[in-house]
Amino acid sequence: MGAIQGFPKWERKVRMFLCLFGLVLSVYALHVEVSRERNPDYRALCDLGESVSCSRVFTSRWGRGFGLVQYFVAKDSPLNQPNSVLGIIFYTLQMGLGLSVSKKAAAFLVFSSWVSVAGSLYLASILAFVLGDFCMVCVSTYIVNFALLYTNLKRRRAVQEIKEKAR
C-alpha cells in the first residue's frame, strides 16, 4: 500500500513499529506470568533485583484486570484476564484499524489510546506507590501507549483535513 495523500509519511511506519513492539512486550509479559505461575522459582530476564522485578508485578493482583475486575467477578473468571492479554488485543486493534482512513476508525484509535494512557497512568502509580517496584516491560509499554496516542492524534487531524479538502 502506498502513502495516502495528506497523511504524514512517518505515521504508518511508526504505528507498525509501536504496535509490533507493544505486541512483543505484551506476549513476553504473558509468557513471564504463565511461566511464574507454573514454576514459582522461574526467573525472567527482566527480574534484575528485589525492586526491579517484572514477574513480581505481573503476578500481583494488579497484573490481571488492572486489579479491578476481581471486585466484580471471581478471581479465576475468564473475564479477569492478564493485562498482557488486553495489551495484545489493544495493539492488534491499533494495527488493524490503522490501515483504515475512515473518520470513525481515527476517532476510535484516539479514544482507545486515551483509555490506554489512563490505564498506563493508573498502573504506573500502582507500580511506584503501591508495589514500590520498577518494571522495565511495564514502563516500555507506557511509553508505547503515549507514543501511539500522539500518532493517533496526528492521524485524526490528517483524516479531518483530507475529509475537509474533499468537500
N, CA, C and O of each residue as an XYZ file, in Angstrom:
668
protein
N       0.829     -1.183      0.000
C       0.000      0.000      0.000
C       0.871      1.244      0.000
O       1.782      1.353      0.820
N       0.615      2.177     -0.893
C       1.401      3.398     -0.975
C       0.958      4.406      0.071
O       0.020      4.169      0.831
N       1.651      5.532      0.092
C       1.325      6.608      1.029
C      -0.006      7.231      0.623
O      -0.324      7.321     -0.563
N      -0.750      7.642      1.579
C      -2.044      8.267      1.338
C      -1.828      9.771      1.303
O      -1.210     10.339      2.204
N      -2.337     10.408      0.267
C      -2.165     11.855      0.098
C      -2.687     12.593      1.327
O      -3.837     12.408      1.725
N      -1.840     13.431      1.928
C      -2.251     14.220      3.089
C      -1.883     13.589      4.427
O      -1.943     14.253      5.461
N      -1.501     12.310      4.417
C      -1.104     11.634      5.661
C       0.368     11.883      5.919
O       1.166     11.913      4.982
N       0.737     12.062      7.176
C       2.171     12.169      7.466
C       2.870     10.890      6.996
O       2.402      9.787      7.279
N       3.981     11.035      6.286
C       4.681      9.881      5.715
C       5.191      8.919      6.796
O       5.281      7.714      6.562
N       5.514      9.433      7.937
C       6.077      8.622      9.015
C       5.016      7.812      9.756
O       5.336      6.829     10.423
N       3.769      8.220      9.640
C       2.712      7.686     10.505
C       2.547      6.172     10.418
O       2.482      5.499     11.447
N       2.479      5.638      9.224
C       2.236      4.201      9.061
C       3.399      3.365      9.602
O       3.179      2.351     10.264
N       4.625      3.786      9.323
C       5.796      3.049      9.804
C       5.910      3.116     11.322
O       6.197      2.115     11.979
N       5.684      4.297     11.867
C       5.757      4.467     13.322
C       4.671      3.632     13.999
O       4.931      2.964     15.000
N       3.455      3.672     13.453
C       2.352      2.874     14.015
C       2.714      1.385     14.009
O       2.524      0.687     15.004
N       3.231      0.918     12.889
C       3.575     -0.501     12.778
C       4.650     -0.862     13.798
O       4.540     -1.879     14.482
N       5.702     -0.023     13.906
C       6.763     -0.275     14.868
C       6.213     -0.301     16.295
O       6.502     -1.225     17.055
N       5.420      0.713     16.660
C       4.877      0.799     18.024
C       3.972     -0.384     18.336
O       4.054     -0.961     19.420
N       3.115     -0.745     17.398
C       2.191     -1.869     17.629
C       2.951     -3.190     17.739
O       2.648     -4.006     18.610
N       3.923     -3.404     16.874
C       4.702     -4.642     16.945
C       5.510     -4.699     18.242
O       5.591     -5.753     18.874
N       6.110     -3.572     18.642
C       6.868     -3.517     19.886
C       5.931     -3.761     21.072
O       6.277     -4.505     21.990
N       4.745     -3.137     21.058
C       3.756     -3.352     22.108
C       3.306     -4.807     22.169
O       3.123     -5.360     23.253
N       3.130     -5.422     21.008
C       2.751     -6.842     20.952
C       3.851     -7.721     21.541
O       3.569     -8.633     22.319
N       5.094     -7.451     21.176
C       6.213     -8.233     21.713
C       6.264     -8.090     23.233
O       6.422     -9.082     23.944
N       6.134     -6.873     23.730
C       6.144     -6.649     25.182
C       4.997     -7.399     25.859
O       5.188     -8.017     26.906
N       3.811     -7.345     25.261
C       2.638     -7.997     25.849
C       2.762     -9.513     25.833
O       2.418    -10.178     26.811
N       3.250    -10.059     24.731
C       3.440    -11.511     24.643
C       4.504    -11.954     25.652
O       4.352    -12.986     26.305
N       5.574    -11.174     25.775
C       6.608    -11.507     26.755
C       6.045    -11.448     28.180
O       6.326    -12.323     28.998
N       5.260    -10.425     28.468
C       4.656    -10.300     29.803
C       3.764    -11.508     30.098
O       3.785    -12.038     31.208
N       2.986    -11.939     29.111
C       2.136    -13.112     29.288
C       2.993    -14.354     29.523
O       2.677    -15.175     30.384
N       4.064    -14.488     28.765
C       4.984    -15.616     28.933
C       5.554    -15.636     30.357
O       5.599    -16.685     30.999
N       5.982    -14.484     30.837
C       6.561    -14.401     32.187
C       5.520    -14.785     33.231
O       5.811    -15.546     34.154
N       4.314    -14.263     33.085
C       3.258    -14.561     34.063
C       2.911    -16.047     34.083
O       2.814    -16.646     35.154
N       2.727    -16.637     32.917
C       2.381    -18.057     32.838
C       3.539    -18.910     33.361
O       3.316    -19.881     34.085
N       4.762    -18.555     33.002
C       5.939    -19.315     33.475
C       6.071    -19.237     34.988
O       6.405    -20.229     35.636
N       5.811    -18.074     35.546
C       5.924    -17.888     37.001
C       4.827    -18.648     37.745
O       5.057    -19.189     38.826
N       3.622    -18.683     37.148
C       2.526    -19.437     37.774
C       2.833    -20.932     37.780
O       2.511    -21.627     38.744
N       3.451    -21.430     36.715
C       3.802    -22.854     36.627
C       4.987    -23.210     37.520
O       5.052    -24.304     38.081
N       5.930    -22.263     37.644
C       7.152    -22.516     38.408
C       7.493    -21.262     39.224
O       8.051    -20.309     38.680
N       7.167    -21.253     40.509
C       7.439    -20.067     41.342
C       8.916    -19.670     41.391
O       9.234    -18.542     41.767
N       9.820    -20.576     41.018
C      11.249    -20.261     41.006
C      11.713    -19.670     39.666
O      12.881    -19.311     39.514
N      10.788    -19.572     38.695
C      11.131    -19.021     37.385
C      11.687    -17.608     37.544
O      11.131    -16.789     38.276
N      12.781    -17.336     36.855
C      13.396    -16.005     36.900
C      13.409    -15.440     35.480
O      14.069    -15.973     34.588
N      12.671    -14.359     35.294
C      12.571    -13.721     33.984
C      13.796    -12.857     33.706
O      14.489    -12.438     34.633
N      14.054    -12.597     32.455
C      15.162    -11.725     32.067
C      15.004    -10.320     32.654
O      15.992     -9.628     32.897
N      13.769     -9.909     32.877
C      13.502     -8.559     33.388
C      13.508     -8.504     34.918
O      13.233     -7.453     35.496
N      13.816     -9.613     35.571
C      13.949     -9.641     37.038
C      15.405     -9.369     37.387
O      16.237    -10.277     37.385
N      15.700     -8.117     37.686
C      17.091     -7.726     37.925
C      17.427     -7.578     39.402
O      18.598     -7.484     39.769
N      16.410     -7.558     40.243
C      16.664     -7.397     41.671
C      15.376     -7.360     42.458
O      14.293     -7.552     41.906
N      15.494     -7.114     43.747
C      14.330     -7.106     44.638
C      13.287     -6.063     44.232
O      12.087     -6.337     44.264
N      13.744     -4.869     43.852
C      12.792     -3.815     43.496
C      12.759     -3.544     41.988
O      12.195     -2.544     41.543
N      13.358     -4.429     41.217
C      13.295     -4.358     39.751
C      12.908     -5.749     39.268
O      13.749     -6.537     38.834
N      11.598     -6.028     39.358
C      11.114     -7.372     39.062
C       9.780     -7.310     38.319
O       8.739     -7.010     38.904
N       9.832     -7.600     37.024
C       8.591     -7.589     36.253
C       7.691     -8.771     36.625
O       6.469     -8.626     36.642
N       8.272     -9.931     36.921
C       7.431    -11.087     37.246
C       6.649    -10.848     38.534
O       5.520    -11.319     38.669
N       7.239    -10.125     39.474
C       6.517     -9.788     40.704
C       5.322     -8.886     40.393
O       4.249     -9.031     40.980
N       5.525     -7.959     39.465
C       4.451     -7.044     39.069
C       3.356     -7.797     38.318
O       2.172     -7.639     38.618
N       3.753     -8.622     37.334
C       2.776     -9.330     36.503
C       1.922    -10.300     37.319
O       0.755    -10.523     36.998
N       2.500    -10.871     38.366
C       1.751    -11.844     39.168
C       1.076    -11.204     40.375
O       0.465    -11.906     41.181
N       1.176     -9.888     40.512
C       0.450     -9.201     41.589
C      -1.027     -9.125     41.213
O      -1.392     -9.419     40.075
N      -1.865     -8.740     42.146
C      -3.298     -8.657     41.831
C      -3.594     -7.615     40.756
O      -4.625     -7.691     40.088
N      -2.685     -6.628     40.581
C      -2.879     -5.595     39.559
C      -2.451     -6.070     38.184
O      -2.638     -5.350     37.202
N      -1.885     -7.258     38.087
C      -1.472     -7.823     36.806
C      -2.607     -8.449     36.024
O      -2.438     -8.831     34.866
N      -3.761     -8.553     36.657
C      -4.958     -9.104     35.987
C      -6.097     -8.114     36.132
O      -6.412     -7.664     37.234
N      -6.703     -7.785     35.022
C      -7.867     -6.895     35.058
C      -7.597     -5.598     35.788
O      -8.497     -5.022     36.400
N      -6.357     -5.138     35.725
C      -5.935     -3.899     36.379
C      -6.169     -3.923     37.888
O      -6.179     -2.874     38.532
N      -6.355     -5.115     38.451
C      -6.627     -5.230     39.883
C      -8.039     -4.826     40.255
O      -8.389     -4.798     41.434
N      -8.858     -4.509     39.250
C     -10.213     -4.011     39.497
C     -11.300     -5.021     39.152
O     -12.336     -5.071     39.815
N     -11.068     -5.824     38.118
C     -12.092     -6.752     37.633
C     -12.474     -7.763     38.706
O     -13.624     -8.197     38.766
N     -11.517     -8.143     39.554
C     -11.782     -9.148     40.590
C     -12.837     -8.682     41.607
O     -13.370     -9.496     42.361
N     -13.137     -7.384     41.627
C     -14.181     -6.889     42.521
C     -15.576     -7.149     41.952
O     -16.574     -7.053     42.667
N     -15.637     -7.478     40.660
C     -16.922     -7.683     40.001
C     -17.167     -9.125     39.594
O     -18.314     -9.550     39.458
N     -16.091     -9.879     39.399
C     -16.197    -11.301     39.034
C     -15.180    -12.071     39.867
O     -14.324    -11.473     40.519
N     -15.275    -13.378     39.844
C     -14.331    -14.212     40.597
C     -12.910    -14.017     40.056
O     -12.716    -13.721     38.877
N     -11.922    -14.188     40.943
C     -10.520    -14.027     40.550
C     -10.152    -14.903     39.358
O      -9.381    -14.486     38.493
N     -10.702    -16.120     39.308
C     -10.375    -17.054     38.234
C     -11.380    -17.007     37.078
O     -11.401    -17.907     36.238
N     -12.203    -15.971     37.033
C     -13.176    -15.813     35.954
C     -12.460    -15.554     34.633
O     -11.412    -14.910     34.605
N     -13.032    -16.061     33.534
C     -12.456    -15.777     32.216
C     -12.449    -14.275     31.894
O     -11.720    -13.832     31.006
N     -13.250    -13.509     32.606
C     -13.281    -12.062     32.385
C     -12.108    -11.350     33.060
O     -11.797    -10.209     32.718
N     -11.463    -12.013     34.008
C     -10.333    -11.423     34.728
C      -9.023    -11.855     34.069
O      -8.274    -12.666     34.612
N      -8.772    -11.302     32.907
C      -7.613    -11.680     32.096
C      -6.367    -10.911     32.524
O      -6.465     -9.821     33.086
N      -5.199    -11.486     32.256
C      -3.954    -10.740     32.495
C      -3.953     -9.452     31.665
O      -4.475     -9.425     30.551
N      -3.368     -8.397     32.213
C      -3.276     -7.133     31.477
C      -2.582     -7.327     30.139
O      -2.876     -6.622     29.174
N      -1.662     -8.283     30.080
C      -0.937     -8.535     28.837
C      -1.880     -9.008     27.722
O      -1.661     -8.683     26.555
N      -2.907     -9.760     28.062
C      -3.892    -10.193     27.063
C      -4.639     -8.969     26.526
O      -4.894     -8.859     25.327
N      -4.981     -8.057     27.429
C      -5.635     -6.816     26.997
C      -4.697     -6.025     26.084
O      -5.140     -5.412     25.112
N      -3.407     -6.041     26.399
C      -2.422     -5.373     25.548
C      -2.350     -5.990     24.166
O      -2.281     -5.275     23.167
N      -2.366     -7.305     24.100
C      -2.329     -8.000     22.808
C      -3.532     -7.595     21.961
O      -3.396     -7.326     20.767
N      -4.703     -7.554     22.578
C      -5.923     -7.130     21.859
C      -5.791     -5.676     21.408
O      -6.083     -5.349     20.258
N      -5.349     -4.806     22.321
C      -5.225     -3.375     22.025
C      -4.281     -3.127     20.851
O      -4.636     -2.413     19.913
N      -3.085     -3.707     20.893
C      -2.103     -3.442     19.831
C      -2.533     -4.052     18.498
O      -2.234     -3.501     17.439
N      -3.228     -5.181     18.546
C      -3.750     -5.780     17.318
C      -4.816     -4.878     16.699
O      -4.827     -4.666     15.486
N      -5.719     -4.343     17.541
C      -6.738     -3.412     17.038
C      -6.101     -2.141     16.481
O      -6.505     -1.648     15.427
N      -5.107     -1.616     17.191
C      -4.427     -0.408     16.726
C      -3.786     -0.640     15.349
O      -3.843      0.221     14.471
N      -3.187     -1.800     15.184
C      -2.536     -2.121     13.914
C      -3.588     -2.263     12.803
O      -3.448     -1.691     11.723
N      -4.632     -3.031     13.090
C      -5.662     -3.267     12.077
C      -6.423     -2.012     11.693
O      -6.604     -1.732     10.508
N      -6.871     -1.255     12.685
C      -7.622     -0.032     12.391
C      -6.736      1.047     11.782
O      -7.225      1.957     11.113
N      -5.433      0.942     12.017
C      -4.504      1.895     11.423
C      -4.442      1.784      9.905
O      -3.927      2.679      9.235
N      -4.960      0.696      9.366
C      -4.986      0.523      7.911
C      -6.145      1.282      7.272
O      -6.155      1.510      6.062
N      -7.115      1.670      8.087
C      -8.298      2.375      7.584
C      -8.077      3.887      7.596
O      -7.400      4.423      8.473
N      -8.652      4.554      6.620
C      -8.570      6.012      6.597
C      -9.899      6.658      6.940
O     -10.117      7.834      6.650
N     -10.784      5.895      7.555
C     -12.088      6.454      7.888
C     -12.017      7.335      9.126
O     -11.151      7.171      9.985
N     -12.946      8.264      9.189
C     -13.034      9.182     10.330
C     -13.396      8.412     11.599
O     -12.900      8.727     12.681
N     -14.258      7.405     11.468
C     -14.668      6.608     12.629
C     -13.488      5.799     13.176
O     -13.306      5.708     14.390
N     -12.699      5.220     12.291
C     -11.525      4.458     12.732
C     -10.552      5.390     13.447
O     -10.008      5.038     14.494
N     -10.332      6.575     12.886
C      -9.420      7.539     13.512
C      -9.934      7.949     14.899
O      -9.157      8.076     15.844
N     -11.240      8.150     15.005
C     -11.820      8.527     16.301
C     -11.666      7.398     17.314
O     -11.346      7.644     18.477
N     -11.895      6.159     16.875
C     -11.747      5.025     17.790
C     -10.288      4.835     18.204
O     -10.010      4.507     19.357
N      -9.365      5.036     17.280
C      -7.939      4.927     17.605
C      -7.567      5.926     18.698
O      -6.859      5.582     19.644
N      -8.043      7.159     18.566
C      -7.746      8.185     19.569
C      -8.412      7.829     20.899
O      -7.775      7.905     21.950
N      -9.682      7.443     20.860
C     -10.399      7.096     22.094
C      -9.714      5.941     22.824
O      -9.477      6.011     24.030
N      -9.399      4.880     22.083
C      -8.773      3.720     22.724
C      -7.373      4.060     23.231
O      -6.916      3.489     24.222
N      -6.695      4.983     22.561
C      -5.386      5.425     23.047
C      -5.513      6.203     24.352
O      -4.697      6.032     25.258
N      -6.528      7.053     24.453
C      -6.738      7.780     25.719
C      -7.017      6.797     26.851
O      -6.538      6.983     27.970
N      -7.794      5.750     26.562
C      -8.076      4.728     27.569
C      -6.776      4.028     27.969
O      -6.545      3.780     29.153
N      -5.929      3.708     26.992
C      -4.659      3.023     27.308
C      -3.726      3.925     28.109
O      -3.006      3.450     28.986
N      -3.735      5.218     27.813
C      -2.897      6.160     28.566
C      -3.415      6.297     29.998
O      -2.629      6.357     30.943
N      -4.738      6.347     30.155
C      -5.313      6.401     31.509
C      -4.933      5.138     32.282
O      -4.562      5.215     33.454
N      -5.025      3.975     31.628
C      -4.618      2.720     32.262
C      -3.133      2.715     32.596
O      -2.731      2.202     33.641
N      -2.318      3.284     31.714
C      -0.878      3.363     31.956
C      -0.571      4.238     33.168
O       0.267      3.884     33.998
N      -1.245      5.373     33.269
C      -1.029      6.264     34.417
C      -1.456      5.585     35.715
O      -0.775      5.689     36.735
N      -2.595      4.887     35.665
C      -3.081      4.152     36.844
C      -2.070      3.083     37.260
O      -1.684      3.004     38.426
N      -1.644      2.260     36.295
C      -0.706      1.181     36.615
C       0.671      1.716     37.019
O       1.339      1.120     37.864
N       1.098      2.826     36.428
C       2.377      3.430     36.819
C       2.322      3.902     38.265
O       3.302      3.774     39.000
N       1.182      4.446     38.676
C       1.059      4.884     40.075
C       1.041      3.683     41.020
O       1.606      3.753     42.112
N       0.403      2.585     40.619
C       0.431      1.346     41.421
C       1.872      0.845     41.522
O       2.340      0.463     42.594
N       2.558      0.854     40.387
C       3.948      0.389     40.334
C       4.830      1.194     41.295
O       5.610      0.626     42.060
N       4.697      2.502     41.244
C       5.569      3.369     42.041
C       5.167      3.443     43.509
O       6.018      3.345     44.393
N       3.870      3.616     43.771
C       3.441      3.943     45.134
C       2.912      2.764     45.943
O       2.902      2.817     47.173
N       2.472      1.705     45.273
C       1.940      0.548     45.998
C       2.958     -0.590     46.016
O       3.304     -1.116     47.074
N       3.431     -0.960     44.822
C       4.371     -2.083     44.733
C       5.815     -1.663     45.008
O       6.638     -2.489     45.402
N       6.121     -0.390     44.801
C       7.477      0.086     45.004
C       8.483     -0.659     44.140
O       9.587     -0.978     44.583
N       8.095     -0.927     42.922
C       8.896     -1.731     42.013
C       9.183     -0.925     40.755
O       8.511      0.069     40.477
N      10.175     -1.356     40.003
C      10.426     -0.807     38.682
C      10.364     -1.960     37.698
O      11.124     -2.922     37.806
N       9.463     -1.859     36.747
C       9.257     -2.904     35.749
C       9.580     -2.318     34.380
O       8.845     -1.480     33.856
N      10.697     -2.777     33.808
C      11.123     -2.257     32.506
C      10.098     -2.532     31.410
O       9.863     -1.688     30.545
N       9.496     -3.702     31.452
C       8.493     -4.060     30.442
C       7.276     -3.141     30.577
O       6.741     -2.658     29.580
N       6.848     -2.906     31.816
C       5.695     -2.042     32.064
C       5.957     -0.621     31.576
O       5.152     -0.047     30.843
N       7.086     -0.063     31.988
C       7.423      1.310     31.617
C       7.563      1.437     30.100
O       7.146      2.440     29.522
N       8.138      0.442     29.465
C       8.240      0.454     27.998
C       6.850      0.467     27.367
O       6.622      1.161     26.377
N       5.927     -0.296     27.938
C       4.550     -0.323     27.439
C       3.891      1.045     27.602
O       3.182      1.503     26.706
N       4.121      1.691     28.733
C       3.547      3.024     28.952
C       4.062      4.006     27.893
O       3.297      4.817     27.371
N       5.340      3.930     27.584
C       5.931      4.813     26.575
C       5.308      4.539     25.209
O       4.988      5.474     24.474
N       5.135      3.267     24.868
C       4.489      2.900     23.600
C       3.074      3.471     23.556
O       2.655      4.000     22.526
N       2.336      3.372     24.656
C       0.958      3.871     24.684
C       0.897      5.385     24.480
O       0.034      5.876     23.752
N       1.807      6.130     25.118
C       1.841      7.583     24.919
C       2.221      7.916     23.475
O       1.646      8.827     22.879
N       3.176      7.192     22.914
C       3.585      7.429     21.526
C       2.451      7.101     20.556
O       2.274      7.796     19.555
N       1.687      6.055     20.840
C       0.531      5.730     19.994
C      -0.542      6.811     20.091
O      -1.183      7.134     19.091
N      -0.743      7.367     21.273
C      -1.708      8.464     21.407
C      -1.287      9.626     20.506
O      -2.105     10.161     19.756
N      -0.024     10.012     20.580
C       0.478     11.100     19.737
C       0.258     10.775     18.250
O      -0.219     11.615     17.487
N       0.609      9.557     17.857
C       0.450      9.118     16.470
C      -1.017      9.160     16.056
O      -1.343      9.590     14.949
N      -1.902      8.712     16.948
C      -3.337      8.691     16.632
C      -3.931     10.093     16.555
O      -4.828     10.342     15.749
N      -3.443     11.003     17.380
C      -3.911     12.389     17.289
C      -3.500     12.996     15.956
O      -4.279     13.722     15.339
N      -2.279     12.705     15.507
C      -1.821     13.172     14.186
C      -2.659     12.540     13.081
O      -3.020     13.204     12.109
N      -2.964     11.261     13.235
C      -3.792     10.547     12.249
C      -5.168     11.194     12.144
O      -5.652     11.465     11.045
N      -5.801     11.441     13.300
C      -7.145     12.036     13.289
C      -7.129     13.395     12.593
O      -8.010     13.696     11.788
N      -6.128     14.209     12.904
C      -6.037     15.533     12.269
C      -5.885     15.393     10.754
O      -6.523     16.126      9.997
N      -5.050     14.463     10.313
C      -4.846     14.255      8.877
C      -6.131     13.795      8.200
O      -6.460     14.260      7.108
N      -6.862     12.878      8.846
C      -8.129     12.396      8.274
C      -9.126     13.542      8.172
O      -9.820     13.669      7.164
N      -9.204     14.380      9.206
C     -10.120     15.509      9.178
C      -9.771     16.476      8.052
O     -10.657     16.980      7.361
N      -8.476     16.733      7.872
C      -8.047     17.636      6.798
C      -8.349     17.057      5.419
O      -8.741     17.792      4.513
N      -8.169     15.750      5.251
C      -8.463     15.099      3.980
C      -9.948     15.198      3.685
O     -10.344     15.512      2.562
N     -10.779     14.929      4.701
C     -12.235     14.995      4.510
C     -12.700     16.416      4.188
O     -13.599     16.612      3.371
N     -12.072     17.415      4.847
C     -12.445     18.820      4.582
C     -12.058     19.244      3.159
O     -12.805     19.966      2.499
N     -10.887     18.792      2.689
C     -10.449     19.143      1.344
C     -11.329     18.480      0.286
O     -11.472     18.996     -0.823
N     -11.918     17.330      0.636
C     -12.751     16.587     -0.317
C     -14.117     17.238     -0.506
O     -14.832     16.918     -1.456
N     -14.479     18.142      0.388
C     -15.813     18.776      0.282
C     -15.911     19.729     -0.862
O     -16.963     20.333     -1.075
